[in-house]
Amino acid sequence: MPHQKLIERLLAVSRLSKSEQNALVGLPYAVRNLADGDIVVHQGDRSSCCTVLMSGFLSRQRVISERNQISAFYVPGDIPDLHSLHVPIIDHDLCSTGPSTIATVSHVALRQLLRDFPALTYALWGETVIQAAIYRNWVENLGARAALPRVAHLLCELATRLQQVGLASGGRMNLPFTQGDLADACGLSTVHINRTIQELRRRRLIDWQSQTLELLERVELEFIAEFNQDYLLGRPSLAQH
C-alpha cells in the first residue's frame, strides 16, 4: 500500500483527519521495485511526478570532482522530490541504496489533492521544513565534527527517522548500506569509515552484522554525536521540556 508509510510519516509530525488520510489513500500511484543502484531520476531531468518511498532507502547523489557525494538519505514515508512540484528540473541523481520500492504520483494529481485539502499543504510544507533542517544538520556534521561523532550522528539520525515510521525498535534496524555508502555520505574514505565503525564496535556502542544495525548504548552514542532529535520533529520534544 503506497500510502501507508507516507501517512505514518505525516502523522509523526502533523495531525491529519480521516478524510485527509483517505484522500492520500485515493491518490493514483504507480509502483516500481528497484535494485541497488537503480536511478529514479537523473540530474537534469524534468520531473512530472513525485516519489513516495514505500520500503528500503533512497539517496540523493552527485559526482563532484570525480568523487561521489551523498547529500541525503531517505527512509520509507519520505517524498524526496516534493520540491519538484515547484522546481521541476532535478539537480541531483535520486538513487536506490539497496533494494527499494517506490510509488510515483503525478504533479497534476498532487496539485489537485492540495487544492481539495489545504491542510495537507501545511503537512507537506512541514515535511519540507524538516528536510531542510536535516540538510542543515548534515552540513554542520560534515563541517564541524571529527569522524567518530560524524558517523555516530548519522546513525542516530537514521535510527530516529526509522522509529518514526515503525521500522526501528530498541535501536535495532535494517540498514543495507555499504561502507562506501557511508563514506560518500560522511565525506570520508572507506578506510577511515572502516576504522570508525570498528572503533564504535570496540566501545560496544553498536553491533552491525550483515544488514542489521543495533545501537547498543543509545544515550552514550547521542552524547558523542551531540545529537538532539528536535530538528526531526518540527517542534521541541516533550522529553526535554
DOBA-429816 format. One record per atom (N, C-alpha, C, O): residue in three letters; x, y, z. Coordinates in steps of 0.001 Angstrom, whole numbers, padded with zeros to 6 digits, always signed. Layout:
% DOBA-429816
ALAXYZ...
***
This chain:
% DOBA-429816
MET+000850-001193+000000MET+000000+000000+000000MET+000884+001242+000000MET+001529+001531+001008PRO+000931+001981-001104PRO+001854+003115-001220PRO+001660+004185-000164PRO+002609+004865+000228HIS+000424+004332+000295HIS+000121+005443+001199HIS+000508+005163+002646HIS+000625+006104+003431GLN+000711+003903+003026GLN+000816+003542+004439GLN+001942+004279+005155GLN+001701+004943+006163LYS+003164+004171+004648LYS+004294+004808+005319LYS+004236+006326+005190LYS+004696+007041+006080LEU+003671+006827+004080LEU+003512+008274+003940LEU+002610+008818+005034LEU+002921+009841+005645ILE+001497+008146+005285ILE+000586+008595+006342ILE+001259+008482+007707ILE+001141+009391+008529GLU+001962+007378+007956GLU+002677+007232+009232GLU+003683+008362+009414GLU+003812+008922+010503ARG+004385+008688+008350ARG+005385+009755+008412ARG+004732+011088+008736ARG+005210+011809+009613LEU+003647+011432+008048LEU+002989+012715+008286LEU+002365+012770+009673LEU+002372+013822+010313LEU+001824+011643+010148LEU+001233+011616+011489LEU+002284+011777+012582LEU+001961+012186+013697ALA+003539+011459+012270ALA+004613+011627+013257ALA+004883+013095+013548ALA+005419+013428+014605VAL+004517+013976+012622VAL+004842+015397+012793VAL+003640+016315+012591VAL+003752+017525+012785SER+002476+015750+012199SER+001300+016571+011902SER+000047+015858+012402SER+000094+014700+012815ARG-001069+016574+012354ARG-002376+015973+012606ARG-003115+015878+011280ARG-003198+016857+010539LEU-003650+014703+010981LEU-004417+014505+009760LEU-005785+013937+010109LEU-005887+013003+010905SER-006836+014495+009517SER-008177+013961+009708SER-008333+012673+008904SER-007511+012364+008042LYS-009392+011930+009194LYS-009661+010705+008439LYS-009881+011014+006965LYS-009430+010263+006100SER-010571+012118+006672SER-010821+012460+005268SER-009514+012783+004549SER-009350+012446+003376GLU-008588+013433+005244GLU-007283+013739+004640GLU-006473+012465+004416GLU-005811+012314+003389GLN-006530+011552+005385GLN-005838+010275+005204GLN-006443+009481+004048GLN-005720+008872+003260ASN-007776+009492+003953ASN-008437+008778+002858ASN-008081+009385+001503ASN-007973+008674+000504ALA-007902+010702+001479ALA-007516+011362+000227ALA-006127+010907-000216ALA-005885+010721-001408LEU-005216+010728+000740LEU-003883+010210+000405LEU-003967+008773-000108LEU-003245+008386-001026VAL-004866+007986+000505VAL-005064+006605+000052VAL-005545+006579-001395VAL-005170+005698-002169GLY-006383+007558-001752GLY-007001+007569-003068GLY-006157+008123-004196GLY-006605+008140-005343LEU-004950+008576-003904LEU-004095+009096-004974LEU-003747+007994-005984LEU-003584+006836-005599PRO-003632+008343-007264PRO-003267+007342-008279PRO-001756+007090-008300PRO-001003+007830-008933TYR-001331+006050-007607TYR+000087+005725-007504TYR+000501+004704-008571TYR-000287+003839-008953ALA+001730+004816-009037ALA+002344+003787-009884ALA+003538+003225-009127ALA+004454+003967-008774VAL+003536+001921-008876VAL+004538+001284-008011VAL+005669+000692-008850VAL+005436+000088-009897ARG+006916+000883-008361ARG+008107+000317-009010ARG+009008-000331-007967ARG+009186+000199-006870ASN+009568-001473-008314ASN+010588-002118-007488ASN+011961-001812-008073ASN+012172-001928-009280LEU+012888-001422-007211LEU+014219-001009-007652LEU+015297-001896-007043LEU+015163-002373-005917ALA+016354-002108-007793ALA+017538-002804-007286ALA+018548-001780-006789ALA+018449-000591-007092ASP+019510-002254-006031ASP+020566-001370-005528ASP+021240-000639-006691ASP+021669-001261-007663GLY+021328+000671-006580GLY+021992+001465-007603GLY+021093+001966-008714GLY+021510+002810-009507ASP+019854+001463-008791ASP+018925+001973-009804ASP+018659+003459-009567ASP+018565+003909-008425ILE+018542+004201-010642ILE+018317+005643-010544ILE+016854+005955-010822ILE+016309+005554-011850VAL+016226+006668-009903VAL+014821+007062-010037VAL+014703+008225-011010VAL+013922+008178-011961VAL+015484+009263-010763VAL+015566+010411-011672VAL+017031+010826-011772VAL+017789+010707-010809HIS+017415+011312-012944HIS+018782+011755-013184HIS+018893+013271-013031HIS+017932+014007-013251GLN+020072+013709-012654GLN+020363+015135-012656GLN+020072+015709-014045GLN+020522+015168-015055GLY+019319+016805-014082GLY+018971+017440-015343GLY+017623+017033-015900GLY+017120+017676-016822ASP+017009+015951-015348ASP+015681+015538-015799ASP+014638+016593-015443ASP+014776+017305-014448ARG+013596+016686-016264ARG+012421+017492-015924ARG+011372+016539-015355ARG+010885+015651-016055SER+011034+016725-014104SER+010133+015800-013420SER+008673+016210-013608SER+008340+017395-013611SER+007813+015207-013766SER+006370+015444-013853SER+005619+014695-012764SER+004389+014652-012766CYS+006366+014100-011829CYS+005735+013358-010740CYS+006609+013428-009494CYS+007781+013799-009561CYS+006025+013068-008367CYS+006760+012983-007102CYS+006865+011524-006681CYS+006037+010692-007051THR+007893+011236-005906THR+008213+009871-005498THR+007925+009685-004014THR+008398+010459-003181VAL+007149+008655-003687VAL+006930+008258-002293VAL+007717+006970-002063VAL+007521+005984-002773LEU+008596+006981-001083LEU+009379+005782-000778LEU+008545+004852+000096LEU+008140+005223+001197MET+008290+003645-000399MET+007470+002673+000323MET+008311+001777+001227MET+007946+001532+002377SER+009439+001286+000707SER+010321+000431+001502SER+011746+000602+001011SER+011980+000998-000131GLY+012700+000299+001890GLY+014107+000461+001542GLY+014587+001886+001735GLY+014009+002648+002510PHE+015649+002239+001023PHE+016269+003558+001168PHE+016568+004148-000206PHE+016890+003427-001150LEU+016457+005460-000299LEU+016933+006209-001456LEU+017998+007180-000986LEU+018068+007509+000198SER+018827+007639-001913SER+019831+008647-001575SER+019925+009669-002696SER+019699+009362-003866ARG+020263+010884-002309ARG+020492+011965-003270ARG+021994+012051-003498ARG+022760+012191-002545GLN+022422+011969-004762GLN+023851+011874-005065GLN+024238+012795-006215GLN+023444+013067-007115ARG+025476+013262-006159ARG+026099+013982-007269ARG+027578+013618-007311ARG+028187+013337-006279VAL+028147+013626-008504VAL+029587+013430-008659VAL+030231+014804-008738VAL+029918+015600-009624ILE+031142+015077-007794ILE+031819+016369-007709ILE+033320+016110-007697ILE+033823+015387-006836SER+034035+016699-008650SER+035487+016492-008763SER+035838+015007-008751SER+036770+014576-008071GLU+035074+014240-009516GLU+035295+012805-009705GLU+035042+011983-008444GLU+035432+010817-008374ARG+034395+012580-007454ARG+034036+011834-006244ARG+032528+011889-006058ARG+031903+012941-006201ASN+031954+010724-005734ASN+030516+010675-005477ASN+030219+011225-004087ASN+030883+010861-003116GLN+029226+012098-003992GLN+028829+012665-002706GLN+027350+012395-002485GLN+026513+012779-003302ILE+027032+011739-001387ILE+025641+011555-000968ILE+025280+012712-000050ILE+025940+012933+000965SER+024234+013449-000405SER+023833+014605+000403SER+022536+014371+001161SER+022077+015257+001882ALA+021932+013188+001013ALA+020724+012871+001780ALA+020415+011389+001655ALA+020619+010783+000603PHE+019920+010815+002747PHE+019285+009505+002723PHE+017797+009703+002975PHE+017399+010593+003726TYR+016982+008870+002345TYR+015534+008939+002538TYR+015027+007597+003029TYR+015481+006542+002587VAL+014066+007656+003963VAL+013501+006460+004574VAL+012038+006333+004150VAL+011460+007296+003647PRO+011432+005160+004345PRO+010044+004986+003928PRO+009119+006064+004509PRO+009213+006439+005678GLY+008232+006540+003645GLY+007326+007629+004001GLY+007788+008974+003505GLY+006995+009915+003441ASP+009066+009090+003147ASP+009599+010357+002629ASP+009172+010569+001175ASP+008929+009619+000431ILE+009088+011849+000795ILE+008886+012247-000599ILE+010132+013032-000998ILE+010166+014251-000830PRO+011149+012363-001519PRO+012448+013018-001740PRO+012420+014173-002723PRO+013220+015103-002617ASP+011505+014121-003675ASP+011479+015144-004726ASP+010209+015987-004678ASP+009707+016421-005715LEU+009695+016215-003480LEU+008494+017041-003334LEU+008704+018438-003912LEU+007775+019046-004443HIS+009934+018940-003804HIS+010242+020276-004318HIS+010037+020384-005823HIS+009920+021487-006357SER+009994+019227-006518SER+009833+019278-007975SER+008450+019768-008390SER+008230+020080-009560LEU+007515+019838-007441LEU+006228+020475-007726LEU+006428+021904-008203LEU+005673+022391-009044HIS+007441+022577-007671HIS+007690+023981-007991HIS+008972+024180-008790HIS+009085+025139-009555VAL+009943+023275-008616VAL+011209+023359-009360VAL+011400+022008-010049VAL+012039+021118-009487PRO+010855+021841-011262PRO+010820+020508-011873PRO+012151+019994-012405PRO+012288+018792-012634ILE+013138+020868-012608ILE+014438+020400-013093ILE+015232+019834-011917ILE+015494+020538-010942ILE+015608+018576-012012ILE+016278+017882-010914ILE+017779+018185-010952ILE+018413+018084-012002ASP+018342+018558-009790ASP+019755+018960-009744ASP+020650+017892-009124ASP+021763+018189-008689HIS+020166+016645-009081HIS+020940+015559-008490HIS+020396+014241-009042HIS+019338+014220-009672ASP+021109+013153-008808ASP+020577+011817-009076ASP+019874+011319-007820ASP+020392+011467-006713LEU+018701+010732-007991LEU+017997+010088-006887LEU+018116+008587-007105LEU+017591+008049-008080CYS+018816+007909-006181CYS+019221+006515-006390CYS+018661+005612-005302CYS+018405+006050-004180SER+018475+004349-005652SER+018125+003338-004665SER+019395+002855-003978SER+020356+002456-004636THR+019389+002894-002650THR+020520+002403-001863THR+020091+001085-001225THR+019405+001072-000203GLY+020501-000019-001841GLY+019901-001300-001525GLY+018603-001430-002313GLY+018207-000488-003000PRO+017934-002575-002228PRO+016651-002722-002922PRO+015583-001839-002280PRO+015594-001628-001068SER+014679-001334-003081SER+013628-000464-002553SER+012379-000579-003411SER+012408-001108-004523THR+011285-000071-002867THR+010025+000026-003607THR+009531+001455-003504THR+009481+002026-002415ILE+009168+002028-004633ILE+008678+003401-004659ILE+007305+003446-005315ILE+006902+002529-006030ALA+006602+004540-005051ALA+005351+004829-005745ALA+005442+006255-006259ALA+005839+007159-005524THR+005081+006456-007500THR+005096+007807-008060THR+003665+008298-008232THR+002755+007524-008528VAL+003491+009598-008040VAL+002187+010233-008229VAL+002416+011500-009037VAL+003354+012249-008766SER+001581+011741-010011SER+001800+012861-010918SER+001639+014198-010210SER+000874+014320-009253HIS+002361+015187-010688HIS+002203+016545-010164HIS+000761+017015-010305HIS+000241+017702-009426VAL+000119+016648-011401VAL-001274+017065-011633VAL-002173+016549-010516VAL-002968+017304-009956ALA-002048+015254-010188ALA-002880+014662-009140ALA-002552+015247-007773ALA-003447+015479-006961LEU-001274+015484-007522LEU-000871+016018-006225LEU-001343+017457-006054LEU-001784+017832-004968ARG-001262+018255-007089ARG-001745+019639-007001ARG-003252+019675-006748ARG-003737+020504-005978GLN-003989+018777-007398GLN-005434+018727-007177GLN-005744+018337-005737GLN-006646+018897-005115LEU-004988+017369-005211LEU-005163+016965-003813LEU-004971+018148-002877LEU-005759+018337-001950LEU-003938+018944-003107LEU-003634+020063-002219LEU-004666+021177-002355LEU-004920+021906-001396ARG-005262+021313-003536ARG-006357+022279-003677ARG-007589+021819-002903ARG-008282+022628-002286ASP-007854+020517-002940ASP-009048+019980-002279ASP-008885+019876-000766ASP-009863+019959-000024PHE-007646+019694-000313PHE-007383+019504+001120PHE-006242+020422+001545PHE-005094+019986+001625PRO-006549+021689+001816PRO-005496+022664+002152PRO-004641+022253+003349PRO-003463+022603+003416ALA-005227+021508+004301ALA-004444+021102+005476ALA-003272+020211+005075ALA-002239+020204+005745LEU-003428+019460+003987LEU-002321+018628+003520LEU-001181+019473+002971LEU-000021+019061+002999THR-001521+020661+002470THR-000473+021587+002031THR+000429+021939+003202THR+001652+021955+003066TYR-000182+022226+004368TYR+000606+022568+005552TYR+001414+021366+006040TYR+002555+021518+006475ALA+000817+020167+005967ALA+001538+018966+006407ALA+002765+018720+005531ALA+003847+018425+006039LEU+002592+018842+004216LEU+003722+018617+003313LEU+004733+019756+003389LEU+005933+019534+003223TRP+004256+020972+003638TRP+005185+022081+003861TRP+006022+021805+005114TRP+007225+022068+005135GLY+005375+021273+006156GLY+006120+020904+007355GLY+007188+019872+007063GLY+008285+019943+007617GLU+006883+018902+006192GLU+007875+017916+005780GLU+009052+018573+005066GLU+010206+018201+005279THR+008748+019555+004215THR+009807+020270+003501THR+010713+021008+004478THR+011933+021027+004309VAL+010118+021614+005495VAL+010892+022329+006514VAL+011806+021358+007266VAL+012962+021679+007540ILE+011292+020177+007598ILE+012104+019188+008308ILE+013242+018689+007424ILE+014363+018517+007903GLN+012969+018453+006135GLN+014044+018036+005229GLN+015126+019110+005125GLN+016313+018796+005032ALA+014710+020378+005142ALA+015697+021466+005123ALA+016532+021456+006400ALA+017737+021707+006360ALA+015887+021165+007541ALA+016618+021086+008810ALA+017603+019923+008796ALA+018716+020043+009308ILE+017195+018799+008211ILE+018104+017655+008083ILE+019320+018044+007254ILE+020453+017706+007598TYR+019075+018753+006168TYR+020181+019162+005302TYR+021146+020087+006045TYR+022363+019949+005917ARG+020603+021030+006820ARG+021478+021930+007598ARG+022327+021135+008575ARG+023518+021402+008733ASN+021714+020162+009227ASN+022463+019350+010179ASN+023537+018520+009487ASN+024604+018294+010057TRP+023270+018065+008268TRP+024303+017338+007519TRP+025485+018253+007212TRP+026639+017846+007353VAL+025203+019479+006796VAL+026287+020425+006501VAL+027129+020659+007749VAL+028358+020638+007691GLU+026459+020883+008879GLU+027180+021117+010134GLU+027959+019877+010559GLU+029081+019982+011054ASN+027359+018704+010363ASN+028014+017455+010742ASN+029304+017249+009954ASN+030336+016892+010522LEU+029241+017477+008642LEU+030428+017302+007804LEU+031476+018371+008056LEU+032674+018109+007955GLY+031028+019573+008382GLY+031964+020680+008506GLY+032608+020831+009867GLY+033686+021416+009977ALA+031961+020307+010926ALA+032416+020632+012275ALA+032788+019433+013141ALA+033400+019613+014194ARG+032435+018210+012729ARG+032681+017059+013596ARG+033777+016164+013045ARG+033949+016027+011834ALA+034514+015557+013969ALA+035509+014548+013605ALA+034793+013276+013155ALA+033570+013177+013259ALA+035547+012316+012662ALA+034959+011134+012032ALA+034023+010366+012964ALA+032913+010015+012563LEU+034450+010098+014198LEU+033643+009266+015093LEU+032292+009906+015398LEU+031267+009260+015179PRO+032236+011151+015895PRO+030928+011763+016131PRO+030144+012005+014848PRO+028913+012023+014872ARG+030830+012188+013741ARG+030143+012403+012458ARG+029341+011163+012070ARG+028165+011260+011719VAL+029984+010004+012137VAL+029294+008758+011805VAL+028228+008452+012850VAL+027133+008006+012506ALA+028538+008688+014118ALA+027567+008450+015185ALA+026311+009291+014984ALA+025199+008811+015205HIS+026484+010544+014567HIS+025335+011426+014347HIS+024453+010884+013230HIS+023228+010878+013353LEU+025061+010433+012151LEU+024284+009879+011042LEU+023487+008659+011490LEU+022316+008524+011133LEU+024103+007770+012264LEU+023414+006568+012724LEU+022270+006910+013670LEU+021205+006298+013595CYS+022473+007876+014556CYS+021401+008307+015462CYS+020242+008914+014678CYS+019077+008661+014984GLU+020566+009712+013672GLU+019517+010325+012855GLU+018698+009262+012127GLU+017467+009305+012143LEU+019370+008318+011495LEU+018660+007276+010762LEU+017784+006447+011693LEU+016658+006102+011335ALA+018286+006124+012883ALA+017500+005351+013840ALA+016237+006100+014236ALA+015162+005505+014316THR+016357+007394+014483THR+015198+008198+014875THR+014181+008275+013746THR+012983+008123+013984ARG+014637+008506+012535ARG+013721+008606+011395ARG+013019+007274+011126ARG+011838+007255+010782LEU+013734+006172+011280LEU+013110+004866+011085LEU+012118+004554+012196LEU+011082+003939+011943GLN+012420+004969+013425GLN+011478+004784+014529GLN+010167+005509+014258GLN+009098+005005+014602GLN+010239+006674+013653GLN+009040+007470+013393GLN+008056+006757+012472GLN+006860+007045+012499VAL+008550+005835+011661VAL+007656+005100+010752VAL+007611+003610+011094VAL+007275+002778+010251GLY+007957+003286+012347GLY+007797+001926+012842GLY+008776+000910+012296GLY+008468-000281+012256LEU+009962+001358+011870LEU+010931+000449+011259LEU+012202+000285+012083LEU+013187-000274+011601ALA+012186+000764+013310ALA+013302+000535+014238ALA+012709+000380+015627ALA+011815+001128+016024SER+013211-000587+016348SER+012713-000835+017697SER+013883-001176+018600SER+014695-002046+018283GLY+013962-000479+019734GLY+015051-000737+020661GLY+016414-000471+020071GLY+017401-001096+020461GLY+016474+000468+019118GLY+017747+000796+018485GLY+018197-000201+017447GLY+019338-000137+016987ARG+017329-001122+017063ARG+017674-002173+016098ARG+016957-001904+014782ARG+015758-001628+014778MET+017682-001980+013656MET+017075-001643+012363MET+017803-002356+011235MET+018947-002787+011381ASN+017116-002467+010113ASN+017735-002977+008892ASN+018401-001815+008174ASN+017761-000799+007903LEU+019690-001962+007863LEU+020441-000886+007216LEU+021363-001504+006159LEU+022472-001929+006485PRO+020919-001559+004902PRO+021686-002249+003857PRO+022755-001377+003213PRO+022972-001455+002003PHE+023425-000548+004010PHE+024431+000362+003465PHE+025793-000323+003430PHE+026136-001100+004321THR+026552-000025+002401THR+027948-000447+002359THR+028812+000611+003044THR+028364+001730+003297GLN+030057+000239+003338GLN+030971+001241+003888GLN+031231+002343+002872GLN+031516+003481+003246GLY+031133+002011+001587GLY+031254+003033+000552GLY+030124+004045+000611GLY+030349+005238+000404ASP+028899+003579+000893ASP+027767+004498+001045ASP+028011+005462+002206ASP+027801+006668+002076LEU+028456+004919+003337LEU+028733+005772+004497LEU+029859+006751+004201LEU+029807+007910+004612ALA+030874+006283+003490ALA+031986+007169+003132ALA+031497+008322+002268ALA+031888+009469+002483ASP+030639+008022+001286ASP+030112+009066+000406ASP+029215+010040+001161ASP+029151+011219+000811ALA+028524+009564+002190ALA+027641+010436+002963ALA+028403+011268+003988ALA+027999+012384+004312CYS+029504+010724+004497CYS+030234+011393+005580CYS+031484+012127+005105CYS+032187+012729+005916GLY+031771+012087+003811GLY+032945+012788+003305GLY+034249+012192+003793GLY+035223+012910+004014LEU+034268+010866+003963LEU+035454+010162+004454LEU+035841+009076+003464LEU+035047+008710+002597SER+037051+008562+003589SER+037464+007426+002767SER+036856+006147+003343SER+036459+006111+004507THR+036786+005100+002519THR+036264+003832+003025THR+037173+003261+004112THR+036692+002599+005033VAL+038466+003507+004017VAL+039398+003056+005057VAL+039079+003744+006381VAL+039054+003099+007429HIS+038836+005054+006334HIS+038523+005813+007547HIS+037182+005368+008123HIS+037030+005256+009340ILE+036206+005113+007243ILE+034906+004622+007701ILE+035064+003279+008392ILE+034477+003054+009451ASN+035849+002386+007806ASN+036061+001072+008404ASN+036656+001196+009796ASN+036213+000520+010724ARG+037656+002054+009947ARG+038278+002258+011264ARG+037274+002833+012258ARG+037269+002461+013431THR+036429+003739+011783THR+035456+004378+012670THR+034408+003377+013137THR+034061+003348+014318ILE+033899+002553+012218ILE+032930+001523+012590ILE+033552+000536+013572ILE+032903+000129+014535GLN+034799+000149+013335GLN+035474-000770+014250GLN+035640-000154+015635GLN+035528-000856+016640GLU+035906+001146+015698GLU+036036+001821+016993GLU+034693+001859+017719GLU+034644+001661+018933LEU+033607+002111+016995LEU+032277+002090+017611LEU+031953+000692+018127LEU+031337+000546+019183ARG+032359-000317+017401ARG+032164-001695+017864ARG+033028-001978+019087ARG+032566-002580+020056ARG+034286-001541+019037ARG+035210-001799+020148ARG+034685-001204+021445ARG+034831-001798+022513ARG+034073-000028+021347ARG+033491+000619+022529ARG+032136+000028+022910ARG+031520+000458+023885ARG+031679-000946+022150ARG+030386-001606+022371ARG+029227-000610+022311ARG+028270-000693+023081LEU+029342+000326+021380LEU+028268+001295+021157LEU+027301+000807+020090LEU+026120+001151+020113ILE+027801+000004+019155ILE+026950-000548+018106ILE+027294-002006+017874ILE+028388-002467+018200ASP+026333-002723+017302ASP+026574-004063+016763ASP+026031-004046+015339ASP+024847-003782+015128TRP+026885-004324+014369TRP+026484-004269+012961TRP+026863-005582+012312TRP+028031-005821+012003GLN+025866-006437+012105GLN+026063-007746+011495GLN+025274-007801+010203GLN+024054-007637+010199SER+025983-008035+009099SER+025347-008073+007785SER+024575-006769+007571SER+025186-005702+007520GLN+023248-006831+007444GLN+022454-005627+007199GLN+021655-005192+008422GLN+020739-004378+008306THR+021989-005721+009581THR+021271-005366+010808THR+022174-004551+011723THR+023242-005004+012134LEU+021724-003344+012033LEU+022461-002450+012929LEU+021693-002306+014230LEU+020479-002105+014222GLU+022402-002410+015349GLU+021803-002171+016658GLU+022639-001141+017405GLU+023856-001281+017531LEU+021967-000107+017899LEU+022631+000887+018743LEU+022571+000368+020176LEU+021514+000404+020807LEU+023698-000112+020689LEU+023724-000786+021988LEU+023650+000193+023143LEU+023001-000084+024152GLU+024303+001325+023008GLU+024322+002348+024058GLU+023861+003664+023432GLU+024670+004533+023109ARG+022553+003788+023271ARG+021989+004923+022525ARG+022319+006258+023186ARG+022680+007213+022499VAL+022200+006333+024491VAL+022436+007601+025194VAL+023883+008041+025018VAL+024151+009208+024729GLU+024813+007112+025191GLU+026231+007460+025040GLU+026553+007842+023598GLU+027327+008766+023349LEU+025953+007124+022654LEU+026189+007427+021242LEU+025673+008827+020900LEU+026332+009575+020178GLU+024498+009178+021417GLU+023948+010513+021170GLU+024810+011592+021818GLU+024950+012688+021275PHE+025390+011281+022983PHE+026273+012245+023646PHE+027522+012492+022804PHE+027933+013637+022613ILE+028116+011423+022306ILE+029309+011555+021460ILE+028992+012365+020208ILE+029797+013187+019768ALA+027807+012125+019639ALA+027411+012778+018390ALA+026857+014175+018604ALA+026645+014899+017632GLU+026616+014579+019844GLU+025907+015830+020138GLU+024558+015848+019411GLU+024159+016850+018818PHE+023875+014708+019481PHE+022637+014530+018723PHE+021438+014987+019533PHE+021258+014577+020680ASN+020617+015841+018929ASN+019352+016288+019505ASN+018285+016107+018440ASN+018368+016700+017365GLN+017293+015299+018731GLN+016318+014910+017711GLN+015294+015989+017372GLN+014465+015772+016488ASP+015318+017124+018030ASP+014276+018129+017814ASP+014127+018523+016349ASP+013012+018770+015890TYR+015219+018585+015617TYR+015126+019015+014217TYR+014375+018014+013349TYR+013956+018348+012241LEU+014200+016790+013841LEU+013457+015772+013102LEU+011975+015767+013443LEU+011184+015093+012783LEU+011602+016513+014465LEU+010221+016522+014934LEU+009436+017733+014456LEU+008205+017723+014467GLY+010140+018771+014039GLY+009461+020003+013662GLY+008973+020788+014859GLY+008277+021792+014711ARG+009340+020326+016056ARG+008954+021005+017294ARG+009848+020455+018401ARG+010412+019372+018240PRO+009998+021176+019536PRO+010795+020641+020640PRO+010179+019364+021189PRO+008959+019273+021326SER+011006+018383+021502SER+010493+017135+022060SER+010036+017349+023494SER+010659+018099+024247LEU+008934+016681+023874LEU+008376+016843+025213LEU+009336+016343+026277LEU+009340+016838+027404ALA+010154+015358+025914ALA+011068+014762+026890ALA+012095+015751+027396ALA+012676+015546+028461GLN+012333+016826+026650GLN+013380+017757+027026GLN+012821+019053+027608GLN+013553+020030+027760HIS+011526+019068+027934HIS+010913+020275+028493HIS+010052+019916+029691HIS+009449+020796+030303
***
